[in-house]
Structures are given as structure tokens and as C-alpha cells.
Amino acid sequence: MKPRFIVNARSGGAARALPAVRAYAAARGVPVVLTERCGHGAELARAALAEGCELVVAVGGDGTMNEVASALVGTSATLGLVPCGSGDGLGRCLGLHGPAEHALRVLDHGHPRRIDTGTADGHPFFTAAGLGFEAEIAQRFNQLTQRGFLRYLSTAFRLWRQWIPEPYEITHAGGTVRVSAFTLVVTNANQYGNDARIAPAARVDDGRLNLTAIPPVTLLRAIPLVVRLFAGDVTRARGVTALVGDHFIVRRPQPGWLHTDGELRTAGASVEFRVRPASLSILCPAP
């Protein structure tokens, strides 16, 4: 394969991984290019495709992965991933999480695997897309100069004390469901990141998406729900709505935030989620 590395060196994890990436690339004569602004990763990936690159490697967090992968969906090119973000949901799901050297070894010895991708309001996502509480967290978290899991938790706790659940109408193949939800997420992978498995039964290659709606959360219920989230059985908790399908339409009282892999977007009162089966090739560890 003719490869190219696309690195978001503004990400702390990617900056730390950059020496190892440069050494790996230099030994193989592979170009390394750095992103300079939001959306630049997708531009660089499209340029790599136009120049005949068959393997495009994203080095950075979930936002960098989303930009680069978006340009590769529906093409014959393969995505390589050196995950360096604070959550790394897709990387963990596919066995790519860990030191940069682990992901670099996968580039040499891994196997291409075709996975599903999703769209939310027309925007691609690969791990998760959500509304409500988690979209508001994404808005606040993305404004922080320093990130990480503990920062995410502290941001979530401050917001939780003032958050008001919203009513949602969910239309899917089986009919229409109305719920009052604290947060609502549609996932391709089984987790947000950090092994927070919001959809433990989800698979990235089953041609379906998983929708999870968490009911209003009191202080008394918050801790057990968090424990279930990391234990992998949150969808069995009382009041949680869990649906599986290839197409969802979610209606809420008014327009608001939508996140796709943690990247914030504005969306209308009605948001459509669709799966694109087997639409992305990605290098994964050998079975």
C-alpha cells in the first residue's frame, strides 16, 4: 500500500506520539503531514486519495479520526489509526488502543477489516453521535485547554446538577417510542471511550446502529448507572431504552446541539440517523 500519515500535533497525545511516528515513517519513506485547523484532516485525506494513497493513517483524537475517516468512506482506501485521544472509543473497540508503538505494529502486521459507519443529520460518525446532556458536555469539554478523563468527569458533574431532561420521539422500523431522556446516543461502536460501554451489544460490522436513551437521573441513581456503564450492562438498568436498527428519526422540542464522535454541530428539532454497512476499511490487529 502507498501510505500517508496525517497528524494533529495540537493534540497532546499525538504530539507525544509524533517522534515515534516520524521514526516509523522515515524508515519506510512515508510522508507525514500535520493538520493546521479544524477540518484540515479531511482535506489532507482527500488530497492523499487524489495522489493514489491506499493507506491513510490518522494520528490524533476522535476528531482527527472522524475527519480522516469521513474522506475514506465508500472508497477502496484503508484507514490506519494511531489513537491518541482522551477517550478513543473506536480504537478500544477494535483493539488499537495503547502506546503508539502498538498501533504502528498493526500497520505492519494487521489485517484490513470492513466496518459500518453512521450518519447523523448527514454528518458521518464512526463511534457515537448523541443529543441532550452528552452533546452539551461536548460543547463545554471542547472549550477546555486541558482535557482528559478526569476533566470530562468534572465537567459532566457540574452540568448534571443543572441539566433538565428532554422529551424525545423515536421512530424506527418497529414503530414509534416516546421517552423522557437525560441523554440519547446512537452508536456504531460499543462504547463512548475509556471503556464506558453505553451499548455493550453493539458490533461495528453487523449493519446496524444501537440507540440508547438514559432516563432522568437522580443523585441516588447516578452512581449505580455509572457502575453499570463501565461494567457493560447499562442497557439492563430500569428505565433505559435500548433499540437496534439501521435507521432512526429522533424528534425533540426544539433545535439544539448534536455531537458526532465528540465534535459539536447544530441540528434541527428532527435528527435522522442512518447506517452505511461495510463502508470503511480499517487496519485492525490480526485475529
C-alpha positions in Angstrom: 0.0 0.0 0.0 1.1 3.6 -0.7 0.6 5.2 2.7 0.4 8.7 4.3 0.3 9.9 7.9 -2.0 12.8 8.9 -1.2 14.1 12.4 -3.0 16.5 14.6 0.1 17.7 16.6 -2.1 20.1 18.6 -3.4 17.1 20.4 -1.2 16.4 23.5 -1.3 12.6 22.9 -0.4 13.0 19.2 2.4 15.4 20.0 3.9 12.9 22.3 3.5 10.1 19.7 5.0 12.2 16.9 8.6 11.2 17.4 7.7 7.5 17.1 5.5 8.2 14.1 8.3 10.2 12.4 10.8 7.5 13.1 8.5 4.8 11.7 7.6 6.9 8.6 11.2 7.9 7.9 12.4 4.3 8.0 9.8 3.5 5.3 9.9 6.7 3.2 6.4 7.6 4.1 5.2 11.3 4.1 3.9 12.8 7.4 1.7 15.9 7.1 0.3 18.0 10.0 -3.2 19.4 10.3 -3.3 23.2 10.8 -7.0 23.9 11.5 -10.4 22.3 12.1 -11.5 20.3 9.0 -7.9 20.2 7.6 -7.7 16.4 8.3 -10.4 15.7 5.8 -8.8 18.0 3.2 -5.5 16.2 3.6 -7.1 12.8 3.4 -8.9 13.8 0.1 -5.6 15.0 -1.3 -3.9 11.8 -0.3 -6.6 9.8 -2.2 -6.2 12.0 -5.2 -2.5 11.2 -5.2 -3.1 7.5 -5.1 -2.6 6.7 -1.5 -4.1 3.4 -0.5 -3.5 3.7 3.3 -4.2 6.9 5.2 -3.2 6.9 8.8 -4.9 9.3 11.3 -2.8 10.2 14.3 -4.8 12.1 17.0 -8.0 12.0 18.9 -11.6 11.2 17.9 -12.0 14.4 16.0 -8.9 13.7 13.8 -10.2 10.1 13.2 -13.6 11.5 12.2 -12.2 13.9 9.7 -9.8 11.5 8.0 -12.2 8.6 8.0 -15.0 10.7 6.6 -12.9 11.2 3.5 -12.3 7.5 3.1 -15.9 6.2 3.5 -17.1 4.4 0.3 -13.6 4.3 -1.2 -11.1 1.4 -1.7 -8.5 3.1 0.6 -7.9 1.8 4.1 -7.7 3.8 7.3 -4.9 3.3 9.7 -5.4 4.6 13.2 -2.9 5.7 15.8 -5.3 6.7 18.5 -4.1 9.5 20.9 -7.2 11.0 22.3 -8.7 11.0 25.8 -11.5 8.6 25.1 -10.6 6.5 22.0 -13.9 4.6 21.7 -13.3 3.2 18.2 -9.7 2.3 18.9 -10.6 0.4 22.1 -13.4 -1.4 20.3 -11.1 -2.6 17.6 -8.1 -3.5 19.7 -6.0 -0.5 18.7 -5.8 1.3 22.0 -2.4 1.5 23.8 1.0 3.0 23.2 1.7 4.5 19.7 4.1 1.6 19.1 1.3 -0.9 19.3 -0.8 0.9 16.7 2.3 1.2 14.5 2.9 -2.5 14.7 -0.7 -3.1 13.5 0.2 -1.1 10.4 2.8 -3.7 9.6 1.1 -6.9 10.7 -2.7 -6.0 10.8 -5.5 -7.0 8.5 -8.0 -4.7 6.8 -11.5 -5.1 8.2 -14.6 -3.5 6.7 -16.8 -1.9 9.3 -20.1 0.0 9.2 -20.3 3.8 9.6 -23.2 6.1 10.5 -24.6 9.4 9.6 -26.4 11.8 12.0 -28.2 14.7 10.2 -25.9 13.8 7.2 -22.7 14.1 9.3 -20.5 10.9 9.4 -19.7 9.3 12.7 -17.8 6.1 13.5 -18.1 5.7 17.3 -21.1 7.6 18.5 -23.4 10.5 17.9 -25.6 12.0 20.6 -28.1 14.6 21.8 -29.0 16.1 25.1 -26.7 16.0 28.1 -23.7 14.5 26.2 -23.9 17.0 23.4 -23.8 19.8 25.9 -20.8 18.2 27.6 -19.1 18.1 24.2 -19.7 21.8 23.8 -18.1 22.6 27.2 -15.4 20.0 27.0 -14.2 21.2 23.6 -13.6 24.7 25.1 -11.2 23.4 27.7 -7.5 24.0 27.1 -6.6 20.8 29.0 -8.6 17.6 28.6 -8.6 14.1 29.8 -10.9 11.6 31.5 -11.0 13.4 34.9 -11.7 16.8 33.2 -14.6 15.1 31.4 -16.0 13.8 34.7 -15.7 17.1 36.5 -17.4 18.9 33.5 -20.2 16.3 33.5 -20.8 16.6 37.2 -21.1 20.4 37.1 -23.5 20.2 34.2 -25.5 17.3 35.7 -26.7 19.4 38.7 -28.5 21.9 36.4 -29.5 19.7 33.4 -33.2 19.3 32.6 -34.2 16.0 30.7 -35.9 16.4 27.4 -38.8 14.5 25.7 -37.9 12.6 22.6 -40.0 10.8 19.9 -38.0 8.0 18.3 -39.2 6.4 15.1 -37.7 3.2 13.9 -38.6 0.1 12.0 -40.6 -1.3 14.9 -42.7 1.8 15.4 -42.5 5.0 17.5 -41.3 5.3 21.1 -41.7 8.4 23.3 -39.3 8.8 26.2 -38.1 11.4 28.6 -34.3 11.2 28.4 -31.3 12.6 30.3 -29.2 11.8 27.2 -29.7 9.9 24.0 -26.9 8.4 21.9 -26.7 6.3 18.7 -23.6 4.2 18.4 -21.7 2.2 15.9 -19.1 1.1 18.4 -20.0 -0.4 21.8 -18.7 2.5 23.9 -18.1 6.2 24.2 -14.4 5.7 25.1 -12.5 4.9 28.3 -14.4 1.6 28.3 -17.7 3.4 29.1 -19.9 0.8 27.3 -23.1 2.6 26.5 -24.2 -0.1 24.0 -22.4 -3.3 25.1 -24.1 -5.4 22.5 -23.1 -3.2 19.6 -20.9 -4.5 16.8 -19.2 -2.4 14.1 -19.9 -4.9 11.3 -23.5 -6.0 11.9 -25.1 -3.5 9.5 -27.0 -1.9 12.4 -26.8 1.0 14.8 -27.6 0.9 18.6 -29.7 3.6 20.2 -29.6 4.1 24.0 -31.7 6.6 25.9 -30.9 7.2 29.6 -33.9 8.3 31.7 -33.8 11.2 34.1 -31.0 10.6 36.7 -31.2 11.5 40.4 -28.2 11.5 42.6 -29.3 8.2 44.1 -29.4 6.6 40.7 -26.3 8.3 39.2 -23.6 6.1 40.9 -25.3 2.7 40.1 -25.8 3.8 36.5 -22.1 4.8 36.2 -21.1 1.5 37.7 -23.3 -0.3 35.1 -21.8 1.8 32.3 -18.3 0.6 33.0 -19.5 -2.9 33.9 -21.1 -3.2 30.4 -24.7 -3.8 31.4 -26.2 -0.2 31.5 -28.9 -1.2 28.9 -30.4 -3.6 31.5 -30.9 -0.8 34.1 -34.5 0.2 34.9 -35.9 2.9 32.5 -33.1 2.7 29.9 -34.4 2.4 26.3 -32.2 0.3 24.0 -33.1 -0.1 20.3 -31.3 -1.7 17.4 -31.8 -0.7 13.7 -30.5 0.7 10.5 -32.5 3.9 10.6 -33.8 6.2 13.4 -35.5 9.5 13.4 -35.4 11.4 16.7 -37.6 14.4 17.3 -37.2 16.8 20.2 -39.0 20.0 21.2 -36.5 22.4 19.5 -33.2 22.6 17.6 -30.1 22.1 19.6 -26.6 20.6 19.8 -25.6 17.3 18.2 -22.2 15.7 18.6 -20.6 13.2 16.2 -17.6 11.5 17.7 -17.4 14.4 20.2 -17.4 17.0 17.5 -20.1 19.6 18.1 -22.7 20.6 15.5 -26.0 22.4 15.5 -29.0 20.3 14.4 -32.8 20.8 14.0 -35.6 19.5 16.1 -35.7 16.3 14.0 -32.4 14.4 13.6 -32.0 11.4 11.3 -29.5 8.6 11.9 -28.6 6.0 9.3 -26.1 3.2 9.0 -23.8 2.7 6.0 -22.9 -1.0 6.1 -19.3 -2.2 5.4 -18.5 1.3 4.1 -15.0 1.7 5.6 -11.8 -0.4 5.5 -9.6 -0.1 8.6 -6.4 -1.9 9.6 -7.0 -4.0 12.8 -4.9 -6.4 14.8 -4.8 -9.9 13.3 -7.5 -12.2 14.6 
